[in-house]
């Protein structure tokens, strides 16, 4: 399992957090997702054999949110 942290532009409401969590969770290979509202961050654990940081970033941007940076752990 790999882990990543995405720094987003500021989230404006709790429903944004829920929308992102649901959208990223639906991606194949994603094991867990946590959205930190106050920090505007998304933490995810995923299977590297199934998905990658680019696909997860794309999932967030397709929901209408901007990703400022990504850290893969």
Residue pairs with C-beta under 8 A, 6 or more apart in sequence:
1 31
1 45
1 46
1 47
1 48
2 45
2 46
2 47
2 48
2 72
2 73
3 43
3 44
3 45
3 46
3 72
3 73
4 43
4 44
4 46
4 53
4 56
4 70
4 71
4 72
4 73
5 41
5 42
5 43
5 70
5 71
5 73
6 41
6 42
6 44
6 56
6 57
6 60
6 67
6 69
6 70
7 40
7 41
7 67
7 68
7 69
7 70
8 20
8 40
8 41
8 42
8 60
8 65
8 66
8 67
8 68
9 40
9 65
9 66
9 68
10 40
11 17
11 20
11 35
11 37
11 40
11 65
14 37
16 37
16 65
17 35
17 37
18 35
19 63
20 33
20 35
20 42
20 60
20 63
20 65
21 33
21 34
21 35
21 42
23 59
23 60
23 62
23 63
24 30
24 33
24 42
24 44
24 56
24 59
24 60
25 33
26 59
27 46
27 51
27 55
27 56
27 59
28 50
28 51
29 46
29 47
29 48
29 49
29 50
29 51
30 44
30 45
30 46
30 47
30 51
30 56
31 45
31 46
31 47
32 44
32 45
33 42
33 43
33 44
34 42
34 43
34 44
35 41
35 42
35 43
36 42
36 43
42 60
44 56
46 52
46 56
53 70
53 72
57 67
57 70
60 67
61 67
